[in-house]
Amino acid sequence: MHTEGKIYIILGLLLCVLNIRAQEAAFPYPDIPDEVEEPEERMTYMLTHFWQDYSFADSTAMNREVGEQGVVDFLNLMQHADSVIAVQGAKVLSDSLVSHPSAMSFFEGLMERYLGDSESPLHSDVVYVQLLRALPETPQRVWLLQQLAKNRVGSRATDILVTASDGKRARLYSVKAEQTLLIFFDPDCRRCQRLDAQLKQETLIIQNSHLKVVRKDVNDLNGEYYVPHTPALYLLDGKKRVVLKEPTLQTLLQRLQEF
């Protein structure tokens, strides 16, 4: 299928969802003019006009709920948009927040929750970086951008001391495997315990001769990786390049099936 055809389908599905939600929620979704016909133009219009009728100055609980629904749909659109279009949408949202500083912390909290948590279905370092770069520079945002740049997909993972399945410790680069699953965990993390139980039931992992599983206690990290939430998964190839960064277990299993 041609790229333009895919854009039509994606945008059509997303707009269908927005139309349904417009009937159920109070968020003021923008109407795309009939004369805007090309898929990229329609996506651009939606992202750059998305917030035009939302009241950033209204700090009531009800309006915040409306804003949160808007954030979810806006981030979903950004993830399906071309990077240039997504950046334009991020700039428009940033300009709105700069004009209403009282809403800034609320919206940044939503960005962190939906984009920064690996268990969020909207988790995306790419979109998070686009939004952070659009916002005015502060020491905290600069620091966060630096953290998100670490161990990106396609780059070689940082070499650290890890623990193998047999309990032995070794350097990550010394692990000989076509694929390596690097798990960051905290001994007191209940989500980590649930993940361990799930992994023990997955034949794609426990019976995969090409895959080795290693672990790293986040309490022993010295800033080599940015792990805001545990557990965090990294799938590496034979050269220890990052193939998947903080995927869900479902995404990880789907990728392992492709090997």
N, C-alpha and C positions, 0 to 999 in steps of 0.2 A: 504494500500500500504506500502511495506517495506521502511525503511529509505533510503536504497541505491537506490531504484527506484525513490523516490522523488528527491534525489540529482541529478540523471541522468536527470530528467525532468527539474528541475530548472536550472542546468548548461547548458543543451541544449538550453533552451529558452534564457538564458542570452547570450550565445555565438552566437546564431542566431541574436540577437539584435546588438551585437558587430560587427558581420560580415557585417550587413546592414550599420551600421555607418561607418565602415572602407571604404566603397565605397563612402560615402558622405562627410566624414571629413578627416582631415589630421593627426589625432592622430595615432601614430604607434603601433597599437595593436599587441601583440606578437602572433605568431603562435604556437599552441600546437603540439609537435611532435606526429606522428602517434603511436609510441610505448608507449606513455603515455595514457593508456586506462581506468584505474579505475577512477570513478567519483571524489573521494577525491584527487587523485593524479593530475587530470586535474585541479581541483579548486586550489590546492596548486601551481601548475605550473603557472596558470594564474595570481594569486595574487602576487607571488614572482618574476615574470618576467614582470609584467604589465608595469613598468616604464623604462625598460632597454633601450629602444630606444628613449625616450623622452628627449629633451634638456632642462634641468633645468637651464642651463646658459644663454639661450636665453630669454631676457626680453622684446622682442617686443610684441606689442598688439596682433598680429596674433597668436604668439606662446602661449600667455596667454589664448586666446580663446580656442586653442587646449588643453591646460592643464586643463582648466575648464571642458571641455567635458570629459577628462580623469578622473577627480575627480568624476564626476557624476557616471560614469560607475564603477569606482573602489569602491566607497562607496556602490553602489548597490550590487556588488559582495561580499563585506565584510558582508553585512547584511544577505546574504544567505549562508555564509560559516560557517563551524564549528568554534567555538571560538578559538581553537588552530591554525587553518589555518589562520583565520582573524588576529590574533596577529602576525603571521609570515609575512603576507602582510604588516601590519602596521610598523613592524621593517624595512622592506626593503625600504618603502617610507621614513621613518625617516632617515635612513642612507643616502639616496639620498639628502634629504633636508639639513642635517648637512654638506654634502660635497659642497652644494651650498647655503650658508646662505642668498644670495640675494633673493632667491625664497621662503624662509621660511615664511615671513610675508604674502605674496600673498596666499600661500597654507593654512596657518592657517586661513586667512580670509574666504577662501572658505569652510573650515571645519566648522567654526562658522555659516556661512550662511546656509549651507545645513543640518548640523546635529543639530545645536543649536536652530533653529527657529521652533516652534511647527507647523507652517503652511507649512513647507517644506515637500514634500512627502518622503524625505530621513531622516527626523528627527529621531535621535536615540541616546539616552544617552549611550547605550552600545558601539556602534562603536566609539562615541566621546571619551569615556574613554579609549578604546583600543589604539586609535591614540595618545591621550595626554600622556599616560603612555609610549609609545614608543619614544616620543620626549625627548630631554634632559631636565632635571628638571630645572625649573625657578620658582621664586616666583609666577608669574602670573599663570603658569600651575598648580602648587601645589594648589593655591587658587581655581582655576576652578574645579579641581578634587574634592576638598572638597565640593564645591557647588553642583556638579552633584551627589554626594553621598547622599545628603539630600532627605528624603522622597522617597526612591526608591520603585519600584513595589514590593509588598509583605511585606513591612515594615509598621508599624503603623504610620499614618500621625501625624505630630506635632500638638498639641492642640493649637489653636489660637482663638481669638475673631472674630466672623463672623457675618454677617447680613443675616437674613432669608428673605424669600419672602415677609413676612408681615411687614418687616422693623424693626423687633425686633432684638436686638443684644444678642448673647449667645456664650458660649464656644463651639467649634466644638464637643468636646466629649459629650456634653449634648444633642446634636441633636439625637433624637431617630428615626432611619430609617434603613431599610434593605440596602438601598443604599443612598449615599449622593454625590451630584454633587457639588464640590467646584470650584468656578469660581474666578480667580484672574483677576482684571480689573483695568483700569486707567480711571477716569472720562473723560479725554481729548482724549482717544484712539478711533479713528474711527473704527478700527477693532472690538473693544469691542461693539460698538454701532450696528455694522452689526450682530455680534453674538447674541446680545440680541433680535434683530428683528427675526433672524432665530429660536431661541429657542422658541419664542412665537407662532411659527407655527408648532412646532413638537409635535404631540400628544403623542409620546412615552415618552415625558418629562412632558408636562403639565397635562396629564391624568394618570400619573403613580403614583398610591397610595403608592408604595413601595419606591419611590424616593423623596428625599427632596433636594431642590436647595438652596445653601447658597453662599454668595459672600464675597470677601475680597479685599478692596482697597489696591493696592500694595504700595501706599504712606504711609500706616499704618503698613507695615511690618518692623520687626526689625531683619531681617536676618534668620528668622525661615525657610523660603522657598527660593529657588533660582528661580526667575522669570525674566529671561532676556528679555522676550517678552510678551506682553499682546494682547489679552486675553490668559489665560492658564487654562486648565481644568484638574481636578483630579476627578476620580471616585473612591469612597471609599465603602467598604462593611460595614456590620452592626457593625463590631468591629473597624471601621475607619482605616482599612488596605487599602493601595493603590492598586487598581485593575488596573487602567489605569492612566498613568502619561502623561499629555499634549497630549492626542490623538486629532486627527482631529474630527470634528463634525460627519463625516461619520463613523469613527471607533467607536466613542462613541455610536451612534445609533445602529450599528451592535451588539455591546456588550449588550446593553439594551434589544435587541430582544431575546438574549439568556437566559435572566433571566426568 
